[in-house]
Amino acid sequence: MPDEQLIEKRSSHNIFRRDVDDMELAKLYKLDPAIAYTPAINNAIVNAQYAETYKTLLGQGTPEKEAKKIASVNRADANKRVSSALKKFRV
């Protein structure tokens, strides 16, 4: 039996990139690896995206108040998508 068949295949729970393994996303977003393969990865990704959006906007010269507003709107939309997807897939 090839080695890759001996490795336990864990089920990814992320709703953002179904074609990418949770552990890869945890590494990409510098998240705690313990949340990979759990539904908690979705909220962690949303929060990481919020922080990155906010930082990027500030770096582009967007005023702090406006950057927070834009990042917050994006986060709220992402949280709605996460909630809807988790209900749909009953994760």
C-alpha positions as a Markdown table, in Angstrom:
| # | Residue | x | y | z |
|---|---|---|---|---|
| 1 | Met | 0.0 | 0.0 | 0.0 |
| 2 | Pro | 1.5 | 3.4 | -0.9 |
| 3 | Asp | 2.4 | 5.7 | 1.9 |
| 4 | Glu | -0.2 | 8.3 | 0.9 |
| 5 | Gln | -2.9 | 5.8 | 1.4 |
| 6 | Leu | -1.7 | 5.2 | 5.0 |
| 7 | Ile | -2.1 | 8.9 | 5.8 |
| 8 | Glu | -5.5 | 9.7 | 7.4 |
| 9 | Lys | -7.5 | 12.0 | 5.1 |
| 10 | Arg | -9.1 | 14.7 | 7.3 |
| 11 | Ser | -12.2 | 16.5 | 6.2 |
| 12 | Ser | -11.7 | 20.2 | 5.4 |
| 13 | His | -14.4 | 22.5 | 6.8 |
| 14 | Asn | -13.5 | 25.8 | 5.2 |
| 15 | Ile | -16.2 | 27.2 | 3.0 |
| 16 | Phe | -13.9 | 29.6 | 1.1 |
| 17 | Arg | -11.7 | 27.3 | -0.8 |
| 18 | Arg | -13.1 | 23.8 | -1.0 |
| 19 | Asp | -10.2 | 22.9 | -3.3 |
| 20 | Val | -7.6 | 23.8 | -0.6 |
| 21 | Asp | -6.9 | 21.8 | 2.5 |
| 22 | Asp | -7.7 | 23.4 | 5.8 |
| 23 | Met | -4.1 | 23.0 | 7.0 |
| 24 | Glu | -2.8 | 24.9 | 4.0 |
| 25 | Leu | -5.2 | 27.8 | 4.8 |
| 26 | Ala | -4.2 | 27.7 | 8.4 |
| 27 | Lys | -0.6 | 28.1 | 7.3 |
| 28 | Leu | -1.5 | 30.8 | 4.7 |
| 29 | Tyr | -3.3 | 32.9 | 7.3 |
| 30 | Lys | -0.9 | 32.1 | 10.1 |
| 31 | Leu | -3.7 | 30.5 | 12.2 |
| 32 | Asp | -3.4 | 28.0 | 15.0 |
| 33 | Pro | -3.2 | 24.6 | 13.3 |
| 34 | Ala | -5.5 | 23.2 | 15.9 |
| 35 | Ile | -8.5 | 24.9 | 14.2 |
| 36 | Ala | -7.8 | 23.1 | 10.8 |
| 37 | Tyr | -10.5 | 20.5 | 10.1 |
| 38 | Thr | -13.0 | 22.2 | 12.4 |
| 39 | Pro | -15.7 | 24.7 | 11.5 |
| 40 | Ala | -13.8 | 27.3 | 13.6 |
| 41 | Ile | -11.4 | 27.8 | 10.7 |
| 42 | Asn | -14.1 | 29.8 | 8.9 |
| 43 | Asn | -14.4 | 32.5 | 11.5 |
| 44 | Ala | -10.6 | 32.6 | 11.9 |
| 45 | Ile | -10.2 | 33.2 | 8.2 |
| 46 | Val | -12.8 | 35.9 | 8.3 |
| 47 | Asn | -11.0 | 37.7 | 11.1 |
| 48 | Ala | -7.6 | 37.3 | 9.4 |
| 49 | Gln | -9.1 | 38.8 | 6.2 |
| 50 | Tyr | -10.5 | 41.7 | 8.2 |
| 51 | Ala | -7.1 | 42.4 | 9.6 |
| 52 | Glu | -5.4 | 42.2 | 6.2 |
| 53 | Thr | -8.1 | 44.4 | 4.6 |
| 54 | Tyr | -7.7 | 47.0 | 7.3 |
| 55 | Lys | -3.9 | 47.0 | 7.1 |
| 56 | Thr | -4.0 | 47.2 | 3.3 |
| 57 | Leu | -6.4 | 50.1 | 3.3 |
| 58 | Leu | -4.3 | 52.0 | 5.8 |
| 59 | Gly | -1.3 | 51.3 | 3.7 |
| 60 | Gln | -3.1 | 52.8 | 0.7 |
| 61 | Gly | -3.8 | 56.0 | 2.6 |
| 62 | Thr | -7.4 | 55.3 | 3.5 |
| 63 | Pro | -8.3 | 57.2 | 6.7 |
| 64 | Glu | -8.5 | 54.9 | 9.7 |
| 65 | Lys | -12.3 | 55.4 | 10.3 |
| 66 | Glu | -13.1 | 54.6 | 6.7 |
| 67 | Ala | -10.7 | 51.6 | 6.6 |
| 68 | Lys | -12.4 | 50.2 | 9.7 |
| 69 | Lys | -15.9 | 50.7 | 8.1 |
| 70 | Ile | -14.9 | 49.0 | 4.9 |
| 71 | Ala | -13.2 | 46.1 | 6.6 |
| 72 | Ser | -16.2 | 45.7 | 9.0 |
| 73 | Val | -18.7 | 45.6 | 6.2 |
| 74 | Asn | -16.6 | 43.0 | 4.4 |
| 75 | Arg | -16.3 | 41.0 | 7.6 |
| 76 | Ala | -20.1 | 41.2 | 8.3 |
| 77 | Asp | -20.8 | 39.9 | 4.7 |
| 78 | Ala | -18.3 | 37.1 | 5.1 |
| 79 | Asn | -19.8 | 36.1 | 8.5 |
| 80 | Lys | -23.2 | 35.9 | 6.9 |
| 81 | Arg | -21.8 | 33.6 | 4.1 |
| 82 | Val | -20.1 | 31.4 | 6.8 |
| 83 | Ser | -23.3 | 31.1 | 8.8 |
| 84 | Ser | -25.4 | 30.3 | 5.7 |
| 85 | Ala | -22.9 | 27.7 | 4.5 |
| 86 | Leu | -22.5 | 26.0 | 7.8 |
| 87 | Lys | -26.3 | 25.7 | 8.1 |
| 88 | Lys | -26.5 | 24.3 | 4.6 |
| 89 | Phe | -23.8 | 21.8 | 5.0 |
| 90 | Arg | -24.6 | 21.2 | 8.7 |
| 91 | Val | -20.9 | 21.4 | 9.6 |
